[in-house]
């Protein structure tokens, strides 16, 4: 950047100073560690809040405990306390802990010790592993082992949501497993209510358990809306009567993909402030659409459907919506999953959803008759020692902290420019450096104006397209087409501008191999099934949380320091130019 340009910019900055124009300064030190578990959680419109009314965002992982052994997976691989600490270290603040109904309704089953449960299944190697890693659990009844897991999670400041995943212990789910809907062979509604009541009572007074999910993935030939209201409302009332402190979480129909019926008839309960709805969404929810279609079009269609089936609850403020299952094959080789995930991350950030990732599990004791089956959707590796995919975890971490909601911050709402495929946000190292991707905890605060300008919050600096393959830049002359940005494509994640050349060439925001934000020809907008648009997918996401902004820090300095900073930038730029020519 030459001296003449910098001096002009300096004059403009000084003009700001004397006109008294305020600058939006935002500071963020990262997500604060949870010092203690909340006394209880409640709801406020679409938000989950603590006893003080401050938002608590559920950023959970699913820990499977509903299979035939009836013990939380992984305890033959690692000590319980180590697993709980790993969960917290990875940034999760809660666990959706699954359990089978018969554990609460069949006393003979519940009283079987962990050792005998495993021996009856021929899991002798797992018995040895539990003896080595968790000897205190081995001779506990399985119901007490569940309590021990819940207690240890709480000791590590991890909240627990108890999820009644299935009735008969085993893998879930299919339309024909007789566990799907009220009246199925293994799904007697009165027995179910009895089991919910017992489990809610057992954990009444627990500092760990903050919610109960009444039933996972209702499904099958018998499912119908009339009985959904009848029994889900009865179940909710029973849980609340037994434990009024916890959230009551209701799933929908069709494998928990459909809550659309609530638009016409909300749930009618005698209590308030505790109701949450949950929804599931995977790539395979839509078969192989992601790999067989144009990704922009599939993303748009799937997310429009998601909003009709569940997301409308947020718009109407009826109740919080908990995305209690989503996830991908973390080996990175599943095209269907990979394409879905980039789209899902954009929506999860935009809606600032509460969520639970499937899953924590690195491997199973026994799943569908297979000993030691590996779980490629799990965040932990086979031996539960480390993370399976560190890049995946970096992306997930970008949606763990809340962006908005009661008590998150007193700041005026602004936008971040979020890049779903990396989990990063657009920010700057200094006023004159190129825009690049970096941690969303240090991203800029932006405004999107009625004139379609993307401007730095509290300033007149706007984003300018400078050419195909060239870095975007900030400028103050926001009067031509290169300063106008609009969302295009069915995914609503392409940000398009038009250059000031003769043809007004259309370009889209993009990222190069160095994570520098550039513009390129817009790609994959329609038809092409092989094209990957993810580098050009961005979301303008609302936020009110405090964050840091190096780009506008200069504007908050005294004028003499602004001059020094700009002169230093001049010198650095000249040095760089000289070194490049030598």
TIGUTOR-726653 format. One record per residue (C-alpha): x, y, z. Coordinates in steps of 0.02 Angstrom, whole numbers, plus 50000, padded with zeros to 5 digits. Example, Ala and Ser with C-alpha at 12.3 -4.5 7.8 and 13.67 -1.06 7.14 Angstrom:
506154977550390;506844994750357;
***
This chain:
500005000050000;500805016649948;501095032050056;499875042849960;498455030649993;498915029150177;498985047950200;497265049650123;496635036150238;497445044950387;496545061150344;494915051550341;495285043650510;495685060650585;494055067250517;493175053050609;494065058050767;493515076250764;491755071950712;491625060950867;491095045450772;491035030750891;492025015050854;491394997750895;492714989551004;492414971551053;493494960751167;493344942151195;494444930951301;493724914351247;492304904051320;492414905051510;492664888551597;491114882451686;491564885251869;490074875351931;488564866651861;486984877151856;485754874151996;484424871051865;484044875451686;482474884051624;481834890751458;481544908551401;480724909051230;481944899851115;483374900051241;483954888351380;484484898751530;485214896151703;484494901651870;485104919451840;484274920451669;485904919451572;485944908451419;486734891251434;487114883951263;487084865051259;488644859251167;488504840651199;489134823951141;488144807651143;488814794051258;488024777251219;487414766951367;485884758251296;486634742651216;486534724851285;487914726651417;486944741651491;488544751051534;489224767151462;490414762451321;492294764051337;492514759551520;493544744351474;494744756051381;494984770951498;494584776151677;492904784751696;493684800551764;494884801551617;493444800551493;492464813851586;493974825351584;494244822151398;492454827451366;492734844051454;494444846651375;493674844651202;492514859151242;490894849651270;489884855451419;488634841251424;488304823151380;486714815651310;486824799151402;485734785551327;484844771951427;483614757751390;481884758251468;481994740651539;483444746151648;482174756351747;480674744651738;481444727251760;482184725551934;483014709051891;483904717251745;484384732751844;485114722551987;486294712351879;488084717251912;489174724151775;490264708651786;488804696651764;488044706951625;489664706151526;489994687851566;488254683051505;488694690851337;490394682451328;491304699151345;492734692251450;494044703751374;492974718751418;492804712151596;494704712051609;494774729651540;493504736151665;494444727351805;496024736551752;495264753751720;493694754751828;493764741051961;492524750152073;491164748151941;491364729851903;490294722752043;489014736652050;487244733451988;487094741151815;485874754351875;487144760052006;488514760051875;487454772351776;487304783151930;489184782651954;489454788651775;488234802951799;489044807851963;490794808051889;490244818751743;489544831251866;491154831351965;492004836751804;490734850551771;489874841151631;487984842351625;486974826651587;485404824251484;484674806851511;483984800251347;482764785751346;483454778851185;482544762351169;481574749651275;482464733051250;484354735251264;485154734851092;485614745150940;484374758050878;483464761150763;482394753450626;480574753950576;480414735550621;481294733650789;479674734050890;480374748550993;479764762550882;478074769150941;476784767651076;475954750651065;477414741550987;477944724951064;479284732951173;478454749951193;477014749251315;476574767451354;476134764351537;477734754751568;478674768851481;477894781851596;478334770951746;480144769951688;480274788551656;479564792151828;480804780451912;482304787551820;481764805451855;481564800952039;483264792552051;484104808351990;483024820752084;484294830952179;485734826452063;486864841152025;487304833251858;485654829451773;484884844851693;483654836751575;482784821051516;482424816651336;480824806451344;481104795151194;482314793951049;481724793550867;479884788950870;479534779250711;478704764650625;477014759850555;476034764250712;476644782150729;475294795450726;475074813250787;473564809650899;474494797051008;476054807751004;475124821651095;474244809551211;475754800351275;477144813151257;476134825351362;475804811751492;477654807351495;478144825551514;476954828051659;477594812251745;479414817551731;479054835051793;478064828451941;479504817051990;480874829751960;480294847651932;482064854551916;482514846851749;482144851051568;480864839951482;481404836351303;480184829851173;480674821851008;479664821650848;479054808750723;479934799950579;481564796450671;481434813450755;481504822750590;479744830250599;478984842250724;477944851450594;476294846850678;476734858450823;476464873550710;474584870650722;474474863750898;475814867251028;476054855351173;474844858351317;475674855951488;475244861451665;477014868251693;478054881251603;479884885551581;480504867751559;479964861951385;481254858851248;481004850451079;482334840050995;482704835550814;483954824550721;484774827550552;486084816950465;486664815850285;485784799050269;484144807250325;484054811950140;484774795650074;486184799249949;485534816149890;487124825249942;488284815149831;487034812949688;486474831049669;487134848649654;487724852949829;487024870649830;485324864649777;485304849949899;485874861150042;484494873550004;483154860249989;483664850750146;483814866250253;482164873350191;481384856750240;482264857450409;481534874650444;479784868850396;479904853150502;480794860050655;481704876650636;480084886650637;480034883750825;481484895950843;480674909250736;479074908050836;479974907451003;478884892551053;480284883051140;482144879651123;482614867550985;483964854851028;484864846650881;485164831150986;485964820550850;487024825150701;488734819550644;489814811950508;491054798150469;492624806450532;493794796950418;493374810350290;493054798250148;491154798850144;490664811650010;488844811650065;489334815750244;490654828650199;489494838750089;488094838050216;489244843450357;489804859650274;487994864450250;487494858850425;488854869150506;488254884750417;486494882250480;487034877350657;488034893450669;486694904350590;485344897850708;486534896550856;485774879550895;485964869451052;486644852650996;487334835451037;488584827450920;488464808950879;489534803050958;490864801751093;491104783151066;492724776750991;492224758450998;490884747251072;490944732251188;489664723751076;488614731050937;487444721150826;488354705050868;490094711850831;491384712350971;492394728350984;491594736950835;492424753550794;491324769150783;491924780350642;490664793750692;491504794750863;492604809250916;493744797551014;494874784550935;494674765750952;495574765051120;494724780851186;496454788851207;496374803751091;495304812350961;494964803250799;495074818650689;495854834550759;495324845050609;493514839950637;493624844850820;494324861950773;492814864850662;491584858850794;492384870250923;491794885350823;489984882250873;490254877251055;490134894751130;488504904551119;488404918850995;486864927251065;485484925451193;485054932351365;486584937951462;487844932951328;488384951151313;487674968451321;488424972651151;487374978751006;487064964950880;488354963350742;488824949950616;490284938250596;490764931550425;490814912850457;491644900050343;490794883250380;492034871350300;493454877550411;492484883650562;493434900050547;492904918150528;493504932950426;494664944550521;496214955350502;497904955950586;498044974650558;497164988650467;498124986350305;498454967650302;497384956750188;495824949250261;496074931150311;495224917050403;495564915250588;494764910050750;492984916050770;493444921550946;494504935250868;493434939550718;492844956550662;491164963950702;490264967950537;488664976150480;487654971650326;486824987750271;485254991050168;486434996450029;487134978650030;488804984450101;489774973350221;490564986150334;491634985650490;490474988650637;490545006650693;491555012850544;491325017650361;492565004550301;491744992150184;492244976150098;492804978649916;493044965949777;494674969949685;494774956749548;494744938349507;495994929249618;496414945149713;496214948049900;494694957849952;495094974250037;494354987350148;493975004450078;493015020150116;492345023449940;490845011949950;489905018749800;490115006449657;489634988449622;491244981449698;490614986749870;488924978249853;488714960249911;487204949149900;486814931249945;486544920249794;486304901549758;485024890249839;486174886849986;486144905550026;487994904450064;488804912549912;489204931049937;489284939049764;489934955949709;490244963649537;491884971149482;492024988549407;492694982149242;491784984549078;490784968549099;490434970549284;491124953049309;490234943449447;491394936449581;491104927349745;492004927949910;493254913549917;494764907350015;496454903149941;497684889950001;498424902050129;496714905950204;496764923350127;495034929650081;494944932849894;493644933849757;493454921449615;492174916749485;490654909749573;490624890749562;489444876049580;487884886949581;486784873949496;486714857749397;488524852049420;488494836849535;490374834749550;490824852449600;491274856849780;490744874649827;491324873950009;492774886249992;491504899349933;490224896050069;490074909950198;488724914550322;488364931750392;487934926250569;487164937150704;488114938850867;488094949351024;489524941151118;491104950551159;492544947251042;494174955350990;494444965750835;496224970050787;495644979150631;494694992650725;495894994050870;496855007050771;495325018050764;495225018350954;496995024750975;497425043051004;497795052050841;499685053050870;499725034150895;498675031550739;499985041450642;501385030850715;500455014750672;500165020250492;501965026050472;502535008950535;501385000750407;502155011950272;503915007050324;503474988750330;502644989650160;504164998350084;505344985650162;504314971450093;504324979149919;506214981949925;506564964249984;505464957149847;506464966249712;508184961149776;
***
